[in-house]
């Protein structure tokens, strides 16, 4: 699956991932390959991105945002 994490002024991440963990307003949410299409509102917290074959995540601290997941592509726009 592909994930993009964007701020209004720059790209933070763009690449293949095996898992993305998001700080959704309703609780932590994990997106995996073939996840159901969804739009998620994010609260302040950490986004953890797990790349293929790498044990530890890349972590981004965010103040909120939104994530759209469709056809194995996650696009996250953060504050």
C-alpha positions as CSV (number, residue, x, y, z in Angstrom):
1,X,0.0,0.0,0.0
2,X,1.1,3.6,-0.6
3,X,1.0,6.4,2.0
4,X,1.5,10.1,1.6
5,X,1.7,12.4,4.6
6,X,1.4,16.1,3.6
7,X,1.4,19.5,5.3
8,X,0.1,22.4,3.3
9,X,3.6,23.6,2.6
10,X,5.6,20.3,2.3
11,X,5.6,16.6,1.9
12,X,6.6,14.7,5.0
13,X,6.4,11.1,3.6
14,X,5.6,9.4,0.3
15,X,6.2,5.7,-0.1
16,X,5.3,2.1,0.3
17,X,4.1,1.0,3.8
18,X,2.8,-2.2,5.4
19,X,0.8,-0.3,8.1
20,X,-0.1,3.2,9.2
21,X,-1.4,3.9,12.8
22,X,-3.4,7.2,13.2
23,X,-4.6,9.2,16.1
24,X,-8.3,9.3,15.1
25,X,-10.7,11.4,17.1
26,X,-12.6,8.2,18.0
27,X,-9.4,6.4,19.1
28,X,-6.2,5.0,17.6
29,X,-6.8,3.5,14.1
30,X,-4.6,1.1,12.1
31,X,-4.8,0.9,8.4
32,X,-3.5,-2.2,6.6
33,X,-3.4,-3.3,3.0
34,X,-6.9,-3.9,1.6
35,X,-8.5,-1.8,4.4
36,X,-12.1,-0.6,3.7
37,X,-12.2,2.8,2.1
38,X,-12.6,5.5,4.7
39,X,-12.1,9.2,5.7
40,X,-10.8,9.7,9.2
41,X,-10.5,13.0,11.2
42,X,-7.3,13.1,13.3
43,X,-6.6,14.6,16.7
44,X,-3.3,15.7,18.2
45,X,-1.0,12.7,18.5
46,X,1.5,10.5,16.6
47,X,1.2,9.0,13.2
48,X,3.3,5.8,13.0
49,X,4.3,4.5,9.6
50,X,5.7,1.0,9.3
51,X,7.7,0.4,6.1
52,X,8.0,-3.1,4.6
53,X,10.7,-5.3,6.3
54,X,11.5,-2.6,8.9
55,X,10.6,-3.3,12.5
56,X,10.5,0.2,14.0
57,X,8.1,2.9,12.7
58,X,8.7,6.4,11.3
59,X,6.9,8.7,13.7
60,X,5.3,12.1,13.0
61,X,3.8,14.3,15.7
62,X,0.7,16.1,14.5
63,X,-1.8,18.6,15.8
64,X,-4.7,17.1,13.8
65,X,-5.7,16.6,10.2
66,X,-7.6,14.2,8.0
67,X,-6.8,10.9,6.3
68,X,-8.4,9.5,3.2
69,X,-7.9,5.8,2.3
70,X,-9.1,4.5,-1.1
71,X,-7.8,1.7,-3.3
72,X,-4.7,0.9,-1.1
73,X,-3.6,4.6,-1.0
74,X,-3.6,6.6,2.2
75,X,-3.4,10.4,1.9
76,X,-2.9,12.2,5.2
77,X,-3.1,16.0,5.4
78,X,-1.9,17.3,8.8
79,X,-1.6,20.6,10.6
